[in-house]
Amino acid sequence: MKIGIIGRIGKRLNSKGKQISFIARKRLVAILGDINKFKPLLMLLSIKEGIKTAKQVAWISDGGKGFWGVYYELFSKVAQGILDYYHASQNIWKATKSWLDGRTTKAQNWFTEARKKLKIGKVTEIITELRNEVKENGTLSNETSEEMEKVSRYLEQHVEHMDYNIYKNSGLPIGSGIVESACKWLIQQRFKGVGMRWSVEGFNNLLYLRLAWVNEDFDNVFG
């Protein structure tokens, strides 16, 4: 299942008089199929929603290689790529848990500090710490060393997508939770009822109708 959301960010004052960002408009694209069938649908919706004239565009995704492949192929020249902050944190926790045992106070303290560094754009310090530990600590198991290096490589690949302090100051979101939420109310609530069975064709046909309704495009589809 591939799902994407094109959202427009607006600004408003909260109850304390502080200006905050919010999703003023969102349109969805989804398909049960491979990434190559998903790409043209996402691009078409992006163009329809004004990506070519927008002053600022951001791409937010977790670490899935397929989606980042779409970003580099179609959107990297017009959009700032942002790695989901919470997904990045989860990967750092994997390294911490393997290295320091997730049940220890030392692990919790190191992870807390690492998350602080991550949020203010100091991910390179985290990478350096992990790699120095692998290099200098002769008591680490091969499995632990491999996990720490795997996470280090992952973070290194996305260094330019983790300037979270800059993104937040620009009013951009740093998490892709809106997409994960859409998976629940767009797909699960409609297609995973008791006793339901779907063919790929039948699923996509109904999904097409559901998207038309969600995107407030029903009249245009059948007009």
N, C-alpha and C positions, 0 to 999 in steps of 0.2 A: 504494500500500500504506500503510495507516494502522495504527500500532501504539502502544499505550499500556501502561504498567505501573503498577499500584497496589502500592506497597511499604510495609511496616511497618518502621520503624527500631528496632533494639534497641541496647543498650549492653553492652559486655563489657570485661574487662581484657586488655590484650595481654601479651606476654612480659616487658615492662618494668614492668608494673603500672599502666600508663596506661589510662584509660578511653577507649574508642574506639566509634564508631558503626558499625553494619553493617546490611545488609538482612536482617531476621529472617524475612520472609515476602514473597513477591511473587506477584501474579496478573496475567495478561496478557489484553488484549483486542486483537483485530486484525481487519481486514476489507480485502478488495480492493474498494474503492469510494470514493465521495466523502466529504467531511468530514461531511455531514449524516447519512449512515448510520452514521458512526463515533460521533457525539456521544451518542446515547441508550445505546449499548452501554457507553461509557466511564462515563457517569453511573450506569447501573444497577450496574456492577461496583463503582464508588466507594461507593455506598450500601450494597451488600452487604458491603463490607469495612470499614464503620463510619465513613465520613467525617463523618457528622452528629454523632457523639459523640467524635471524636478531639480531643485537647487542642491538637494542633499539626498543621497540614497545609501541605505545600509542593507547588507545581506547578513542575516543572523541564522546560524545553524549549529547543530552539535558536530561532533567530529567525524561523522560518516563520510568516507572517501567519495562515495557517489555524488553526494550533494555538493561537496567542495569541488568536484570535477565540473559540475554544472556552473558553479560560481566562476571558476577560472576560464571556462570556455565562453560564457555568455555575459557575465556581469562584472568581472573584475575591473574593467576599464571605466565603469560608471558608478560602481558601488564600493563602499568600504566594507570589507569582510569582518564580521565579528563572530568569534567563537563563543558559544553559549558559556557564560561564566560558571554556571552550576555544573555543567559537564566537565569543564576544565578542573573544577574543584574535586569532582569525583575521581578523576584520574590521578590527581595529586594524592588523594586519600589512599588510592590503591598502592602507590609507592610507599607512603607512610606506614600503612598497615603491614606491608611485607617487611619493611625495614625495622620498625620499632615496636611491632605488635600493637594492633589497634586498641587493645584493652588497657594500655599503660598510660599514665599521666604524661610521660615524656612524649608519647605519640600525639596525644591530644594537644599539648602545648605547641609542639612543632607545627602541627597542621594548622592550628589557629593563627600562628605567625605567618605561615606560608600563604594562607588565604588573605591576610592583610596585605602582604606584598603583592599578591596577584591582583587585588582590587585597585592598587595604586600604580600598576604598570611595571612592577619589578619582577617579572617572571624570569628574566635571565638570572637573577640571584638564586631563585629556586632551582633552576637547572644546574647552576654551578655547584650548589650545595649537594645535590643528589649525586652528581658525577664525581665530586671530590670524595664523597663518602665511599662510593664504589671503588675508587682508585686507592684510597688510603686505608680502608678498613679491611683487614685480612680475615676477619671472622665471618663475613657475610657468605651465605650459601650462594651457589650458582643461580638458583631459582630467584633469590632476592635480588641479586645483582642484575639479572636479566630483566626483572620487573622494573627496577629503578631506571635502567637504561632505556627500556621501552617507553616509560612515561616521559623521560627526558627528551627522547626523540620526538615524541608526540607534541610536547610543549614547544620544542624548537621549531617544528614545522609551522606552528601557528603564532609565533612571536608577534608578527605584525598584525594579528587579529585580536590582541588581548590588551590593548591600551584602555582598560575599562574606565579609568578616571577621566580620560578625555571624552570617551563616548557619553558618559553620564553628564558631564558638564555641557555637552552639546545637545542634551535632551534625548539621546538615543537609548533604547532599551539594551540591556546586556544579557537577557535571557530569552530563550525560545519557547517559553512555557505556553504561549498563546497557540503554538502549533500542536503541542502535546495535548492541550485542552480540546482542540478541534478534533483530534483523533477520537476522543470520547463522545462528544455531542454530535459530530457529523457522521461518524461511522458506527461506533458501538451501539449507540442508542437506537439506531434505525435498522442496522443489519445483523445484529447479534441477538435477536429475540429467541425465545425458547422454540426449538424445533425448526428454525430457519435454515435453509440450504440454498446456496446460490451457485449458478454457473458464472464464469468470468464475464460472459456477454450480458447475462441478466443483471449481475451486480453493477457493471459499468453503465448499463442503460438506466437503472434506477438512480445511480449516483449522479448521472447527468441531470436528471430532473431535480434531485435534491440540491445540487449546486445552483441550479437556476433559481430555485426558491430562496436559498440562503443568500445568494448574491443579488437578490431583488431584480432578477433579469427574466422572470418567468414570462412576462408579457412579450418581451422581445423574441424569446425562443419560439413562442407559439402565436405571435402576432401576424 
